[in-house]
């Protein structure tokens, strides 16, 4: 089931949004140059290298530009339905 969105910042936008899919890339950087030394697969991380556990999606209001987790837009859309 789909859930309506509403922007918690501008409070008027219910229709225009940019959905941003987050694709994490686990890497090890050279501390001096900042170049990527190693790419890690999700199941082959070294000790002390935590896997990404953030949201899969972010949403941007196409009216005011606010970027937040998808759940923020969903909750505001549900709580203010008329």
N, C-alpha and C positions, 0 to 999 in steps of 0.2 A: 504494500500500500504506500502511496506517496503522501508526503506531508507538505503543506504549504509553507513557503518561506515568507519572512517579512524582515526588513532591515531594522535592527535595534537602534541604529544611529539616526537615520533620516526619518524613520517611522512611516514613510509613505510608500516606499517601493515594495511591491509584492510580485513583480513580474520580471524584472531585468537583473540577472545575476551572471557572474562568471564562476564556473565550477573549476577548481584547481585540483588536479590529481597530484598527490605527492608521491614521488618515487625516490626513496632513500638510497644512497650509495655509500656503503661503508668503505672507507679508505684509510690508509696510513700516509701521513705527509712527512716530507723531509723538514725538520725544524728550521734549517737555515734558509732553504730556498722556497719552501712551500709547495714544491712539486709532489705529485702523487708517487709514492714509492711502491705501494701495494694496494690492490683492490681485494676486498673480502667478499666472499659469498655469505649470505645470511646465516647458514648453518656452520660456517667455518671461521667464526670470529675468534680472535685471541682472547686470553684472559684479560680482564680490565677494559675490554672494548664492548660496551653495551650495545645491544641491538636497538634500532629505532623503535619506539613504542608510541609515537604520536599519531594523530588522526590521518586517515587515508585521504580525506578530502578537506579542502578549505573552500570557503565561498567568499566572493567579492561582490559587494553591492555595485551594480553598474550605474547607479545614480550618484552616490556620494563617495564611493571608493573604499569603504570599510572592508577589511579582510579579517575574517574570524573563522573559527571552527564551524562546520556545517550544523552541528547541534545547536549552536547559538541562534542561527537563523530559523531552524525548525521550531525551537521552543518559543521564540518570540512570535512566530507565525501561528502556532497552536493557541497560545495564551491570549491572543488578540483577535481571534476569529469573530466576525460579526455576522 
